[in-house]
């Protein structure tokens, strides 16, 4: 079965995010008021061929743990997308 998943990787709370800080400063410089905090991350979309949705999610979790996210400073979330 074909399964489309999105893995979102973000820095853990308390971990410095210089890219997010730079984006926040740029937004303020452009006149966008009220932006209190910006966190930057990455999004990876996977199209997997798996036996089941559970198998696809297990594979994506292993990918995230082994390569896509640095478990020391990042956390990840996996979402199923419409095919």
N, C-alpha and C positions, 0 to 999 in steps of 0.2 A: 504494500500500500504506500502511496505517496503522502508524505507528511511535511508541511511547511512550518518551521519553527523560527522564532526570533529569540536570540540570546542578547539580553541587555546587560552590559558590564559597567558598574559604577564603583568609584572609590568608596571605601567604608567610611562611616562617620568618624570624624576626628583625624582622618588622613588628609594632609595638605593637598590642595587641588589648584596648582598654579594656573592651569589652563582655564579653569572656571573663574578664578579671580581676574584674569586678563579679560575674559569675555564680559564679566560684570563691570569692569572699569570702562570698557569700550561702549557698552550699552549706556552707562551713565553719561559718557562723553557725547553720545549721540542724542541725549535728551530724554531717554527713557527713565522716568522717575518711578520709585517704589520697588525696584528690584533689590531685594535684601540679600539674596545669596544665589550664586550660580554654581552648579556642579556639572562638570563635563564628563562624558563617558563614551562608550562605543556600542554600536548595534551591529550584530551579525545575524543575517538571515540564512537559514539552512533549508534546502530542499532535500529531504531524505527519503530513501526507499527502504522501508522497514516492514517487519511482520505485523506490527501493531503500533498504535499511537504510544503505548507505554514503552515499547522497545525503542521507538524513535526518541522519546524524551530521555530515556536512560542513556542512549548514545550521545545525545546533545549534552547531558549533564557530565558525562565522562570527558567529552571534548572541552567543555568549559573548565572543568577541574584540572585537566592536563595541559591545556594550551591557551584557551581564550581568555581566562582570567587568572590573575596572580592572587591566589588565596590569602596571602599575607596582607595585602592592602586593598583588594577588590572583592566585591560580591557580585553575584549574577542572578538573573531572573530568566526563566524560560517560559515563553508563551506560544500557544498554538495559533497559527494564522489560518485564515480561510484559504482553501486551495484555489 
